[in-house]
Amino acid sequence: MDHLILDPENVLPPTRDHPPSHPHRQSLPKANVTKLHPTVSGNENASIFFVGTATTVLEWQGIRIMTDPNFLHAGDHVHLGPGVTGKRVTNPAVDLHDLPRIDAVLLSHYHADHFDRQVEQSLRRDLPIITTPHAKEHLTFQKSREESFSQVYALDFFESMMLDIAPGVQVGDVAEHSKPAIKVTGMPGKHVPSGVLSSMNDLLQAVPPTNGWMVELGVDKGRNRIDSTFECGYRIYISGDTLMVDELKQIPERYKGQNIDLMLIHLGGTRIPSPSVPLLMITMDAKQGLELIRLVNPDLTIPIHYDDYDVFLSPLADFKKVIEEAGLNDKVVYLDRKDEYRFRVKG
């Protein structure tokens, strides 16, 4: 299993060409609204800040992990495949060059509404990126040495790696040899269901392979990597851009008896090639989102990726309606851009 050491004392900005007129921000902007668990709260020590689209910043133990960085503005367009474009209709909560230090990026797939051209050109080349084998190829092998990202880690479905936090940071009242750590595991995901359409997509490469993630925050109680014993204190499932496909049924089977505390679910009902010709849905709509909640059974769900592009045709209002009809209002928290959710990691 790969290990990556993250250092909360690192002071480097996430971008390589930080504008000198903009001093490097030391923290995320103050959230418009801070939300907590609707029934169980207290002693929160971690947070998720919603930037927009599928871009969030997870912060715990001085470490910040950013998901699917997309910082385009309203009116900007992205290329989503042969003959397919999308227009952004919202603005991010913070601009790319105004971000504080970011320690690692979780990139679910190589699609411009998750990793736009501005991001690709601007990020530091040594910023760690955890992604799919397909995206790693584009970020490394298909670029010159100067433009390649130097720390790209590829995880296929159910492959894992450890993000070790540098010595000197402790989690609460724990044993001397315990140290905070984050385990990241690739989860199944598919833009296109199996069958003829999937075979055609494999040939045309119209939409790329995609991952979900299981992010486990906890402590490593071993003295070294050889005898490491990881204990999870909070488990987050990030669906990624996927439809409700059979492969997702493996998730509750593999994590049977292990609580999934939070799910970040990508919605929107994205349809291509365009809003006027919505032939193929490639992300979950409200109905499929409800199915996934029932399948995975997380303690709490936060919807993201729901209204930022004109190709997202299943609005958040549709999801709210099916959640209310299902009697699950106390199992969902809704964030707008620049809102945060705070939670407690046990340890």
C-alpha positions as CSV (number, residue, x, y, z in Angstrom):
1,M,0.0,0.0,0.0
2,D,1.4,3.4,-0.9
3,H,2.0,5.9,1.8
4,L,2.1,9.7,1.4
5,I,3.2,12.0,4.2
6,L,1.3,15.2,4.6
7,D,2.9,18.0,6.7
8,P,0.5,20.5,8.3
9,E,3.6,22.8,8.8
10,N,3.9,23.1,5.0
11,V,3.3,26.7,3.9
12,L,3.4,26.4,0.1
13,P,0.3,27.7,-1.8
14,P,-1.5,25.3,-4.1
15,T,-0.7,27.3,-7.2
16,R,2.7,27.7,-8.8
17,D,2.2,31.2,-10.0
18,H,0.7,33.0,-7.0
19,P,-0.1,36.6,-7.9
20,P,2.2,38.8,-5.9
21,S,-0.6,41.3,-5.4
22,H,-2.6,38.7,-3.5
23,P,-0.9,37.6,-0.3
24,H,-1.2,33.9,0.3
25,R,-4.2,33.2,2.4
26,Q,-3.6,31.2,5.6
27,S,-7.1,29.8,6.0
28,L,-10.3,29.3,4.1
29,P,-12.7,32.2,4.0
30,K,-15.2,32.4,6.8
31,A,-18.2,30.3,5.9
32,N,-21.6,32.0,5.3
33,V,-23.3,29.3,7.3
34,T,-21.9,26.5,9.5
35,K,-24.1,23.5,9.8
36,L,-23.9,20.6,12.2
37,H,-25.4,17.1,12.5
38,P,-29.2,17.6,13.0
39,T,-29.4,15.3,16.0
40,V,-25.9,14.6,17.3
41,S,-23.4,17.5,17.7
42,G,-20.7,18.7,20.0
43,N,-16.9,18.8,20.1
44,E,-16.6,19.1,16.3
45,N,-12.9,18.9,15.1
46,A,-13.2,18.7,11.3
47,S,-15.1,20.4,8.5
48,I,-16.1,20.3,4.9
49,F,-16.2,23.6,3.0
50,F,-18.3,23.6,-0.1
51,V,-16.7,25.6,-3.0
52,G,-19.1,24.6,-5.8
53,T,-19.7,21.8,-8.3
54,A,-17.9,18.8,-6.8
55,T,-15.2,21.0,-5.2
56,T,-15.0,20.7,-1.5
57,V,-12.2,21.2,1.1
58,L,-11.9,18.7,3.9
59,E,-10.0,20.0,6.9
60,W,-8.8,17.9,9.9
61,Q,-5.7,18.0,12.1
62,G,-4.3,20.9,10.1
63,I,-4.5,19.0,6.8
64,R,-6.6,20.2,3.9
65,I,-7.7,17.8,1.1
66,M,-9.5,19.3,-1.9
67,T,-11.9,17.3,-4.1
68,D,-12.4,17.8,-7.9
69,P,-11.0,21.3,-8.3
70,N,-13.2,23.4,-10.6
71,F,-12.9,27.2,-10.3
72,L,-14.5,28.5,-13.5
73,H,-17.0,31.3,-13.3
74,A,-20.5,31.8,-14.6
75,G,-20.4,32.1,-18.4
76,D,-17.3,29.9,-18.8
77,H,-17.5,26.8,-20.9
78,V,-16.0,23.3,-20.5
79,H,-15.4,20.6,-23.0
80,L,-17.0,17.3,-21.8
81,G,-16.4,15.1,-24.8
82,P,-16.7,15.0,-28.6
83,G,-19.2,17.7,-29.5
84,V,-20.2,18.1,-25.9
85,T,-19.8,21.4,-23.9
86,G,-21.2,22.7,-20.7
87,K,-21.7,26.3,-19.6
88,R,-21.1,27.2,-15.9
89,V,-24.0,29.1,-14.4
90,T,-22.6,29.7,-10.9
91,N,-19.4,31.2,-9.3
92,P,-17.2,29.3,-6.9
93,A,-17.1,30.3,-3.3
94,V,-13.4,31.2,-3.5
95,D,-11.1,31.8,-6.4
96,L,-8.3,29.3,-7.2
97,H,-5.5,31.8,-6.4
98,D,-7.1,32.8,-3.1
99,L,-7.0,29.3,-1.7
100,P,-5.0,28.6,1.5
101,R,-2.4,25.7,1.5
102,I,-3.8,22.5,0.1
103,D,-2.1,19.3,1.0
104,A,-3.6,16.8,-1.5
105,V,-6.2,16.6,-4.2
106,L,-8.8,13.8,-4.7
107,L,-9.7,13.8,-8.4
108,S,-12.5,11.5,-9.3
109,H,-11.9,11.6,-13.1
110,Y,-10.3,13.7,-15.8
111,H,-13.3,15.8,-16.9
112,A,-13.1,19.6,-17.3
113,D,-16.0,20.3,-14.9
114,H,-13.9,18.6,-12.2
115,F,-10.4,19.6,-13.3
116,D,-10.7,22.6,-15.5
117,R,-7.9,24.0,-17.8
118,Q,-7.2,26.9,-15.4
119,V,-6.7,24.5,-12.6
120,E,-4.5,22.2,-14.7
121,Q,-2.3,25.1,-15.8
122,S,-2.0,26.7,-12.3
123,L,-1.6,24.0,-9.7
124,R,1.9,23.3,-8.3
125,R,3.4,20.4,-10.2
126,D,4.4,18.7,-6.9
127,L,1.0,18.9,-5.3
128,P,-0.1,15.3,-4.5
129,I,-3.1,14.1,-6.6
130,I,-4.9,10.9,-6.0
131,T,-7.0,9.8,-9.0
132,T,-7.9,7.1,-11.5
133,P,-5.3,5.3,-13.7
134,H,-6.8,7.1,-16.7
135,A,-6.4,10.5,-15.2
136,K,-2.8,9.7,-14.1
137,E,-1.9,9.0,-17.7
138,H,-3.1,12.4,-18.8
139,L,-1.5,14.2,-15.9
140,T,1.9,12.5,-16.3
141,F,2.7,10.4,-19.3
142,Q,1.0,12.6,-21.9
143,K,2.8,15.8,-20.8
144,S,6.4,17.1,-21.0
145,R,8.6,16.7,-18.0
146,E,8.1,20.4,-17.1
147,E,4.3,20.2,-17.3
148,S,3.9,16.7,-15.7
149,F,2.5,16.5,-12.2
150,S,5.2,14.7,-10.1
151,Q,3.1,13.2,-7.3
152,V,0.1,11.4,-8.9
153,Y,-1.2,8.3,-7.3
154,A,-3.6,6.0,-9.2
155,L,-6.2,4.0,-7.3
156,D,-8.5,1.5,-9.0
157,F,-11.7,0.2,-7.4
158,F,-11.1,-0.9,-3.8
159,E,-7.4,-0.1,-3.9
160,S,-6.2,1.9,-1.0
161,M,-3.4,4.2,0.2
162,M,-2.5,5.9,3.4
163,L,-2.0,9.6,3.9
164,D,0.2,9.8,7.0
165,I,0.3,13.1,8.9
166,A,3.8,14.2,9.8
167,P,5.0,13.5,13.4
168,G,4.3,16.0,16.1
169,V,0.5,16.1,15.6
170,Q,-1.6,14.1,18.1
171,V,-5.3,13.2,18.1
172,G,-6.8,13.8,21.5
173,D,-5.9,11.6,24.3
174,V,-4.3,8.7,22.4
175,A,-1.4,6.3,23.0
176,E,2.2,7.5,22.6
177,H,2.7,5.7,19.3
178,S,-0.6,6.6,17.8
179,K,-0.7,9.3,15.1
180,P,-3.4,10.7,12.9
181,A,-3.8,9.2,9.4
182,I,-6.2,9.2,6.5
183,K,-7.0,6.1,4.4
184,V,-8.3,6.7,0.9
185,T,-9.9,3.8,-1.1
186,G,-11.2,3.9,-4.7
187,M,-14.9,3.1,-5.0
188,P,-16.8,1.9,-8.1
189,G,-18.4,4.4,-10.4
190,K,-19.6,4.5,-14.0
191,H,-20.8,7.4,-16.2
192,V,-22.3,4.9,-18.6
193,P,-24.1,1.7,-17.6
194,S,-22.9,-1.7,-18.8
195,G,-24.0,-2.8,-22.2
196,V,-23.9,-1.4,-25.8
197,L,-23.6,2.2,-24.6
198,S,-20.6,1.3,-22.5
199,S,-18.9,-0.6,-25.3
200,M,-19.5,2.4,-27.6
201,N,-18.0,4.8,-25.0
202,D,-15.0,2.6,-24.6
203,L,-14.4,2.9,-28.3
204,L,-15.1,6.6,-28.6
205,Q,-13.8,7.6,-25.2
206,A,-16.6,10.2,-25.0
207,V,-16.7,10.3,-21.2
208,P,-13.8,9.1,-19.0
209,P,-13.6,6.4,-16.3
210,T,-14.5,7.7,-12.9
211,N,-14.0,6.8,-9.3
212,G,-15.8,7.3,-6.0
213,W,-13.8,7.5,-2.8
214,M,-14.0,6.2,0.8
215,V,-12.1,8.6,3.0
216,E,-11.4,7.3,6.5
217,L,-10.1,9.7,9.1
218,G,-8.5,8.0,12.1
219,V,-5.3,6.9,13.9
220,D,-2.5,4.6,13.1
221,K,-1.5,2.8,16.3
222,G,1.5,1.0,14.9
223,R,5.2,2.0,15.6
224,N,6.0,1.9,11.8
225,R,4.4,1.0,8.4
226,I,5.1,-2.7,8.9
227,D,3.1,-3.1,12.0
228,S,0.6,-0.2,11.4
229,T,-2.9,-0.7,12.7
230,F,-5.4,1.8,11.4
231,E,-8.5,2.6,13.4
232,C,-11.2,4.7,11.7
233,G,-12.8,7.5,13.6
234,Y,-15.0,8.9,10.8
235,R,-15.8,7.5,7.4
236,I,-16.8,9.6,4.4
237,Y,-18.1,8.1,1.1
238,I,-17.8,10.3,-1.9
239,S,-19.9,9.0,-4.8
240,G,-18.1,10.7,-7.6
241,D,-19.9,11.1,-11.0
242,T,-21.7,7.8,-11.3
243,L,-25.1,6.4,-12.2
244,M,-26.9,3.8,-10.0
245,V,-25.0,0.8,-11.4
246,D,-24.7,-2.8,-10.1
247,E,-21.1,-2.2,-9.1
248,L,-22.2,0.1,-6.3
249,K,-23.8,-2.9,-4.5
250,Q,-20.3,-4.0,-3.6
251,I,-19.9,-1.0,-1.2
252,P,-22.3,-2.1,1.5
253,E,-21.0,-5.6,1.2
254,R,-17.4,-4.6,1.7
255,Y,-18.2,-2.2,4.6
256,K,-20.8,-4.5,6.3
257,G,-20.8,-3.7,10.0
258,Q,-18.8,-0.5,9.5
259,N,-20.7,2.7,9.8
260,I,-20.5,5.2,6.9
261,D,-20.8,8.5,8.8
262,L,-21.2,10.8,5.8
263,M,-21.9,10.6,2.1
264,L,-21.1,13.4,-0.4
265,I,-23.3,12.5,-3.3
266,H,-22.8,13.9,-6.9
267,L,-26.2,14.7,-8.3
268,G,-27.4,17.0,-11.2
269,G,-28.8,14.4,-13.6
270,T,-26.1,15.5,-16.1
271,R,-27.4,14.9,-19.6
272,I,-25.4,15.1,-22.8
273,P,-24.7,16.2,-25.5
274,S,-26.7,19.4,-24.5
275,P,-29.6,20.7,-22.5
276,S,-31.6,20.9,-25.7
277,V,-30.7,17.4,-26.8
278,P,-30.6,15.5,-23.5
279,L,-29.9,12.0,-24.9
280,L,-27.8,10.4,-22.2
281,M,-27.7,10.8,-18.5
282,I,-24.3,10.4,-16.9
283,T,-24.7,11.4,-13.3
284,M,-27.4,10.6,-10.8
285,D,-30.7,12.4,-10.8
286,A,-32.9,12.8,-7.7
287,K,-34.5,9.4,-8.0
288,Q,-31.2,7.6,-8.3
289,G,-29.7,9.7,-5.4
290,L,-32.5,8.3,-3.2
291,E,-31.7,4.8,-4.3
292,L,-28.0,5.2,-3.4
293,I,-28.9,6.5,0.1
294,R,-31.0,3.5,0.7
295,L,-28.3,1.2,-0.6
296,V,-25.3,2.7,1.3
297,N,-27.3,3.8,4.3
298,P,-25.0,6.6,5.5
299,D,-25.7,8.3,8.8
300,L,-25.9,11.6,6.9
301,T,-25.8,12.8,3.3
302,I,-24.8,16.1,1.7
303,P,-25.6,16.6,-2.0
304,I,-23.1,18.4,-4.2
305,H,-22.6,18.8,-8.0
306,Y,-26.3,19.8,-8.5
307,D,-26.8,23.1,-10.3
308,D,-23.5,24.6,-11.5
309,Y,-23.7,23.7,-15.2
310,D,-26.5,24.0,-17.8
311,V,-26.2,20.3,-18.5
312,F,-27.3,19.5,-14.9
313,L,-31.0,18.9,-15.5
314,S,-32.1,17.5,-12.2
315,P,-32.2,20.4,-9.8
316,L,-31.7,20.2,-6.0
317,A,-35.4,20.9,-5.5
318,D,-36.2,17.5,-7.1
319,F,-33.8,15.8,-4.6
320,K,-35.3,17.7,-1.7
321,K,-38.8,16.6,-2.8
322,V,-37.9,12.8,-2.9
323,I,-36.1,13.1,0.4
324,E,-39.1,14.7,2.1
325,E,-41.5,12.1,0.5
326,A,-39.2,9.3,1.8
327,G,-39.2,10.8,5.3
328,L,-35.5,11.3,5.4
329,N,-35.2,15.0,6.1
330,D,-33.2,14.4,9.3
331,K,-30.7,12.3,7.2
332,V,-29.7,15.1,4.8
333,V,-27.9,18.4,5.2
334,Y,-27.9,21.0,2.4
335,L,-25.0,23.3,1.7
336,D,-24.9,26.3,-0.5
337,R,-21.5,27.5,-1.9
338,K,-19.4,28.9,0.9
339,D,-21.2,26.9,3.6
340,E,-19.5,24.4,5.8
341,Y,-20.4,21.3,7.6
342,R,-18.6,20.6,10.9
343,F,-18.3,17.1,12.4
344,R,-16.5,15.1,15.1
345,V,-13.8,12.6,14.3
346,K,-13.5,10.1,17.1
347,G,-10.0,9.2,18.3
